Amino acid sequence: MQTPCVHVCSLVSATGFCAGCGRTLQEIGSWMSYSDTERRRIMALLPARLAGAAAVSNHMKTSLASGPERPL
């Protein structure tokens, strides 16, 4: 059975997706019960989810590094 798990299990609170595989907690827990069709459908969504999670992570790191925003 194909799985996107890369053993980097950490849920990103800003997105609700695992930082390693891009699945939701529900998808991770239900993975074994999904049909092959459902797994393929979810797998097709993962690249965009991971790209979005990386963008959120980079934004948060940049924001924290620059300190609090100050009004002009």
Secondary structure as a PSIPRED ss2 file (coil, helix, strand):
# PSIPRED VFORMAT (PSIPRED V4.0)

   1 M C   1.000  0.000  0.000
   2 Q C   1.000  0.000  0.000
   3 T C   1.000  0.000  0.000
   4 P C   1.000  0.000  0.000
   5 C C   1.000  0.000  0.000
   6 V C   1.000  0.000  0.000
   7 H C   1.000  0.000  0.000
   8 V C   1.000  0.000  0.000
   9 C C   1.000  0.000  0.000
  10 S C   1.000  0.000  0.000
  11 L E   0.000  0.000  1.000
  12 V E   0.000  0.000  1.000
  13 S C   1.000  0.000  0.000
  14 A C   1.000  0.000  0.000
  15 T C   1.000  0.000  0.000
  16 G C   1.000  0.000  0.000
  17 F E   0.000  0.000  1.000
  18 C E   0.000  0.000  1.000
  19 A C   1.000  0.000  0.000
  20 G C   1.000  0.000  0.000
  21 C C   1.000  0.000  0.000
  22 G C   1.000  0.000  0.000
  23 R C   1.000  0.000  0.000
  24 T C   1.000  0.000  0.000
  25 L H   0.000  1.000  0.000
  26 Q H   0.000  1.000  0.000
  27 E H   0.000  1.000  0.000
  28 I H   0.000  1.000  0.000
  29 G H   0.000  1.000  0.000
  30 S H   0.000  1.000  0.000
  31 W H   0.000  1.000  0.000
  32 M H   0.000  1.000  0.000
  33 S H   0.000  1.000  0.000
  34 Y C   1.000  0.000  0.000
  35 S C   1.000  0.000  0.000
  36 D H   0.000  1.000  0.000
  37 T H   0.000  1.000  0.000
  38 E H   0.000  1.000  0.000
  39 R H   0.000  1.000  0.000
  40 R H   0.000  1.000  0.000
  41 R H   0.000  1.000  0.000
  42 I H   0.000  1.000  0.000
  43 M H   0.000  1.000  0.000
  44 A H   0.000  1.000  0.000
  45 L H   0.000  1.000  0.000
  46 L H   0.000  1.000  0.000
  47 P H   0.000  1.000  0.000
  48 A H   0.000  1.000  0.000
  49 R H   0.000  1.000  0.000
  50 L H   0.000  1.000  0.000
  51 A H   0.000  1.000  0.000
  52 G H   0.000  1.000  0.000
  53 A H   0.000  1.000  0.000
  54 A H   0.000  1.000  0.000
  55 A H   0.000  1.000  0.000
  56 V H   0.000  1.000  0.000
  57 S H   0.000  1.000  0.000
  58 N H   0.000  1.000  0.000
  59 H H   0.000  1.000  0.000
  60 M H   0.000  1.000  0.000
  61 K H   0.000  1.000  0.000
  62 T H   0.000  1.000  0.000
  63 S H   0.000  1.000  0.000
  64 L H   0.000  1.000  0.000
  65 A H   0.000  1.000  0.000
  66 S H   0.000  1.000  0.000
  67 G C   1.000  0.000  0.000
  68 P C   1.000  0.000  0.000
  69 E C   1.000  0.000  0.000
  70 R C   1.000  0.000  0.000
  71 P C   1.000  0.000  0.000
  72 L C   1.000  0.000  0.000
